[in-house]
Amino acid sequence: MDRCLVKIAALVSGGVDSSVVLSLLAQEKKHDITAFYLKIWLEDELHFLGECPWEEDLQFVRAVCEKLEIPLKIIPLQREYNERVVSYTIAELKAGRTPSPDIFCNQRVKFGAFLDYLDDTYDRVATGHYASTYERDGLVYLQQALDPVKDQTYFLSQLSQEQLRKCLFPLGPLVKQDVRKLAHEMDLPTKDRPDSQGICFLGKIKYNDFVKFHLGEKPGEIKEWESGKILGRHQGFWFHTHGQRKGLKLHGGPWFVVDKDCDKNIVYVSSSDLLADLARREFIATDVNWISGAPDASNLRVKLRHGPRMLNCTLKLRDGDVGEDGAAKPAATKNYDVLLEDSDSGLANGQFAVFYKDNTCLGAGMIQLLPVRY
C-alpha cells in the first residue's frame, strides 16, 4: 500500500448521499478508503417492530462497496448508542423537554464512539453530511453547505475542534439535485433510493413508535389554556412539544400546544391568536459550545430548528457566569441571554439554538425558557 495515500474511514448508511461521497473519493485515486456501517439499532426495538428494517440498508451498502471495490466493515455500537443517545433522549422526554438526538448522535457516536474505535488509525472520517470546513489561524471552522435546505451544520454544532479536524464533508459544495444527478451518472445502486427520515440512523423507525417503546402510553387530558376546558385526550405528554399543531386530533382550531404540566400529565393548547401572544423573543442558551472560540456576541444569526430559517439575534453573557477570581468561566460552560430580533412561537426547553456569523456555524447551546407572563 502507498503510504502517501490519505487513510479515510467513510461512514455509509445505504443512502444516496453517502454512496456519492464514497464514489467521489474513489474517483480521486489518492485515498486508502474503507467503508464503515455503524450497527446501532437495538435488538429489543427490532423485536417490538417484528422485523429488521436495516437489512435493506445493508444490501445497498454492500452493493455500492462491491461496485466501487471498497472494503466494508460493520461496527457494532449498540451499547454506546444506547448509553449516549437513547438514554439522553428518554430522560429529556420524561422531563417534559424536547430532545435533539441527532445532535448528540453526531457528537457522541459518529464522531465520538466511532473515532474512539478508530484510535487514530485513519486520517479523516468522511460522511454524507451537507456541510464544509475551512482552516484559519490554526483553527478549524464549520461552514454551511451550498444547499440551504439540506445544510446540516445544525446537527454538527456540538462538535469540538478535535472532532471537526477529522471530518471530511465532500457534499458541502453541492446541492441535492446535483448529488442525485451524480448518482445516476455513476450508476450507483442507490441512485433512485428515497431519502430517509427519522432519528439519527433510525430512519425506518417512526419517532412515536420509538417513544412508545421506551415510555409507553399514559392517557391524559388536553385542555384549553385560557378556560381550562377539556378538549380531548392524549396518550402521554412526552408525545407533544411546544408549538405542535399536527397530531392533536381536536375539532375546530387550529390548535397549538402552548404548555405542559408533566406532574399532572396535562397538555395545554390554544388557538393561533394566543400562540402569537406567547411567541418569545428571549431565552437562555445554556452550556454553549463554541466550536472555534467565543465570537463577538452582537450581529449574529440563530437557527432554532433544522432548516433554512434564521433569525438575527444578540447574546449577553449571563450575570454570575464568572469564576471566583472574577474571570469569565471557560467557554464550554458559558450561559447566555439571547434576544431575538423577531419572536418565535415554537421554542421549547431542551431544543438547541445554533449560532452563525455570515455562513460560519459558531456553535450551539441548549434552550432554557424564561417563565411566561400570561
NORQUIDA-V727892 format. One record per pair of residues at least 24 apart in sequence whose C-alpha atoms are under 8 Angstrom apart, sorted by sequence separation. I is the first residue (numbers start at 1). GAP is how many residues later the second one is. D is the distance in whole Angstrom. If there is no record, write none. Layout:
BEGIN
i/gap/d
I/GAP/D
I/GAP/D
END
This chain:
BEGIN
i/gap/d
6/24/7
7/24/6
8/24/6
9/24/6
10/24/6
11/24/6
12/24/6
13/24/6
37/24/8
81/24/8
84/24/6
140/24/7
314/24/6
315/24/6
5/25/6
6/25/5
7/25/5
8/25/5
9/25/5
10/25/5
11/25/5
12/25/5
13/25/8
84/25/7
140/25/6
147/25/8
150/25/8
237/25/7
313/25/7
314/25/5
5/26/5
6/26/6
7/26/6
8/26/6
9/26/6
10/26/6
11/26/6
145/26/8
146/26/6
147/26/8
150/26/7
313/26/5
314/26/7
5/27/6
9/27/7
11/27/8
145/27/4
146/27/5
147/27/7
211/27/8
240/27/8
313/27/4
81/28/6
144/28/7
145/28/6
146/28/6
147/28/5
211/28/7
237/28/6
312/28/6
313/28/6
80/29/7
145/29/7
146/29/6
147/29/7
236/29/7
237/29/7
311/29/7
312/29/5
35/30/7
237/30/6
311/30/7
312/30/8
335/30/8
133/31/8
208/31/7
311/31/7
77/32/8
243/32/8
80/33/7
225/33/8
234/33/8
35/35/7
37/35/7
39/35/7
133/35/8
34/36/6
35/36/6
36/36/6
37/36/6
38/36/6
39/36/6
40/36/6
42/36/6
77/36/8
132/36/8
133/36/8
33/37/7
34/37/5
35/37/5
36/37/5
37/37/5
38/37/5
39/37/5
40/37/5
41/37/6
77/37/8
132/37/6
294/37/7
33/38/8
34/38/6
35/38/6
36/38/6
37/38/6
38/38/6
39/38/6
40/38/4
131/38/6
132/38/8
293/38/7
34/39/7
36/39/7
38/39/7
39/39/6
40/39/8
130/39/7
132/39/8
42/40/8
127/40/8
129/40/6
131/40/7
132/40/5
40/41/6
125/41/6
126/41/6
127/41/7
128/41/6
130/41/5
131/41/4
132/41/8
290/41/7
15/42/8
19/42/8
26/42/7
124/42/5
125/42/5
126/42/4
127/42/6
128/42/7
129/42/7
130/42/5
131/42/8
289/42/7
290/42/7
14/43/5
123/43/7
124/43/6
125/43/6
126/43/6
127/43/8
128/43/6
129/43/8
223/43/7
225/43/5
288/43/7
289/43/5
304/43/7
13/44/7
14/44/6
124/44/6
126/44/7
221/44/7
222/44/6
223/44/6
224/44/6
225/44/6
226/44/7
288/44/6
289/44/8
13/45/8
14/45/8
15/45/8
19/45/7
23/45/7
220/45/6
221/45/5
222/45/5
223/45/5
224/45/5
225/45/6
287/45/6
288/45/7
14/46/5
219/46/8
220/46/6
221/46/6
222/46/6
223/46/6
224/46/6
287/46/5
288/46/6
305/46/8
14/47/5
218/47/8
220/47/8
222/47/7
286/47/8
287/47/5
288/47/6
304/47/8
305/47/7
13/48/7
111/48/8
286/48/7
287/48/5
288/48/8
304/48/6
305/48/7
12/49/7
106/49/7
107/49/7
286/49/4
304/49/5
106/50/6
285/50/6
286/50/7
303/50/6
304/50/7
103/51/8
107/51/6
112/51/8
284/51/7
285/51/5
302/51/6
303/51/5
103/52/5
107/52/6
111/52/6
284/52/6
285/52/6
302/52/5
303/52/7
102/53/6
103/53/6
106/53/8
284/53/5
285/53/7
302/53/4
103/54/7
104/54/8
283/54/6
284/54/6
301/54/6
302/54/6
103/55/7
282/55/7
283/55/5
300/55/7
301/55/5
282/56/6
283/56/7
300/56/6
301/56/6
281/57/8
282/57/5
300/57/5
301/57/8
281/58/6
282/58/6
299/58/8
300/58/8
281/59/5
281/60/7
281/61/6
281/62/4
280/63/5
281/63/7
279/64/5
280/64/5
279/65/5
280/65/6
279/66/4
278/67/7
279/67/7
280/67/7
285/67/8
295/67/8
285/68/7
294/68/8
276/69/7
293/69/8
275/70/6
292/70/7
291/71/6
290/72/6
291/72/5
290/73/5
289/74/5
290/74/7
288/75/7
289/75/5
288/76/5
289/76/6
288/77/4
287/78/6
288/78/7
285/79/8
286/79/5
287/79/7
285/80/5
286/80/5
285/81/5
286/81/6
284/82/8
285/82/5
286/82/7
284/83/6
285/83/6
283/84/7
284/84/5
283/85/6
284/85/6
283/86/5
284/86/7
282/87/8
283/87/6
282/88/7
278/94/8
105/95/6
278/96/8
102/97/6
101/98/7
102/98/5
101/99/7
243/102/6
244/102/8
243/103/4
242/104/6
243/104/7
21/105/8
242/105/7
21/106/7
242/106/6
21/107/6
241/107/7
20/108/8
18/109/6
18/110/4
17/111/5
17/112/8
9/113/6
7/114/8
8/114/6
9/114/8
11/114/7
7/115/5
8/115/6
9/115/6
10/115/6
11/115/6
12/115/7
6/116/8
7/116/5
8/116/5
9/116/5
10/116/5
11/116/5
12/116/8
6/117/6
7/117/7
8/117/6
9/117/6
10/117/6
11/117/8
6/118/8
8/118/7
67/121/8
90/121/8
64/124/6
90/124/7
64/125/6
90/125/8
63/126/7
64/126/8
60/129/7
160/129/8
60/130/7
161/130/6
158/131/6
160/131/6
161/131/7
157/132/8
159/132/7
158/133/7
157/134/7
96/141/7
96/142/6
98/143/6
94/144/6
97/144/8
93/145/5
24/146/8
21/149/6
142/149/8
154/149/7
21/150/7
54/150/8
141/150/7
53/151/6
141/151/6
154/151/8
155/151/8
140/152/7
154/152/6
139/153/6
17/154/8
152/154/7
151/156/7
150/157/7
151/157/8
149/158/6
20/159/7
148/159/8
149/159/5
41/160/8
148/160/5
40/161/8
41/161/7
17/162/7
20/162/7
16/163/8
20/163/6
23/163/8
16/164/7
19/164/8
96/164/7
45/165/8
48/165/7
96/166/6
16/167/7
95/167/7
20/168/8
45/168/7
19/169/7
19/171/7
16/174/5
15/175/6
16/175/6
14/176/7
16/176/8
16/177/7
15/178/7
16/178/8
15/179/8
16/179/7
15/180/7
15/181/8
13/188/8
157/197/7
154/200/6
157/204/7
157/205/7
158/205/6
157/206/5
158/206/6
154/207/8
157/207/6
153/208/7
144/215/6
143/216/6
144/216/6
143/217/4
144/217/7
142/218/6
143/218/6
141/219/7
142/219/5
141/220/8
142/220/7
141/221/8
98/250/6
100/250/8
97/251/7
98/251/6
99/251/6
100/251/6
97/252/5
98/252/5
99/252/6
100/252/7
97/253/5
98/253/6
97/254/8
92/258/7
END
